[in-house]
Amino acid sequence: MIKLNSGAQNPLKATNEARINYLSNALNQAVTANNKARSEYRNLATHLSGMIKITNNQRSDLALKQIAYGKADTNEDLLRESLMDALHSKAMYYNA
């Protein structure tokens, strides 16, 4: 059995500690990057869902305005689609 001097450091222990520190830092960086990506995804998803709602509302308003101005013959499909969207969005309450 080999005895080390009390003043000498174990090189294997130093290497393992350095590796643990390196891996710990890499893990912390990965967690930080992941949290940032999640935050960016949530912000983008919220922004896009808001844009979709606004666009759907504008499309519905356009169909109703065109019918009010007597242009219903060319826009009946828009109105029908808008009404079907409204029906399907409420369908879960009728099936309860």
N, C-alpha and C positions, 0 to 999 in steps of 0.2 A: 504494500500500500504506500502511495506517495503522499508525503505530507508537504503542505505548502507553508511557507513562512507566514507568520501572522501579519506582516506588513505587506505581503504581495497580494494583488488582486487576482481573482479567478477570471481568466480571459473569456471562458465560455459564458460565465454569468454576465459579464459586461456586454458580450455580443447579443445574448438573449434580451437583456434590458433595452439595448439599442433597437433591436428588431420589434420588441413590444411597443416602444415609443413610436417608431415609424408607422406600424400598423394602426396604432391608436389614432395618430394624426390623420392617416389616410381614411379611417372610418369616420372621424369627425368631419372631414371635408366632404365625404360622400353623403353623410346625413344632411349637412348644410345645403349641398347642391340639390338633393332630393326635395327638401322642404321648399327651396326657392322654386323649383320646377312645379311642385304642387300648387303653390301660391299663384304662379303665373297661369297655370291651367285653370284654376278656379276663377281668376279674374277674366280670362278670355271666355270661358263658358258663360259666365254671368253677362258679359258684354254682348256676346252673340245671341243669347236667348232674349235679351232685351231688344236687340235689333230685329229678331224674328217676330216678336210680339208687335212692335211698331209697324213692321211691314204688313203683317196680317191685318192690323187695324186700318191702315191706310188703304189696303185693297178692298176691305169691306166698305169703308166710307166712299171710295170711288164708285163701287157698284151701286150703292144707294143714291149717290148724287146723279149718276148717269140715268138711273131710272126716273128720278125726280124731274130731270130735264127732258124726259120723253125719248131717251135713246135706249129704251129697254130692249128693242128688237135685236140690237147687236151685243147687248151685255147680259142677256138672260143666263148665259152660262156662268158668268162671274157671280151673279146673284145666287144661282143654284149651288155653285161650289161653296160660296160663303155660308149659305144656310146649312149645307151638309156638314161643313166644318163645325158650325155651332152645335148641330145635333149630335155629332160624334163626340164633341168635347163634353157634352152633358150626358152621354149614354151611360156612363158608369152609375149615375144616380137613378136612372130608370131600371137598371138591372139589379139594384140592391135588394 
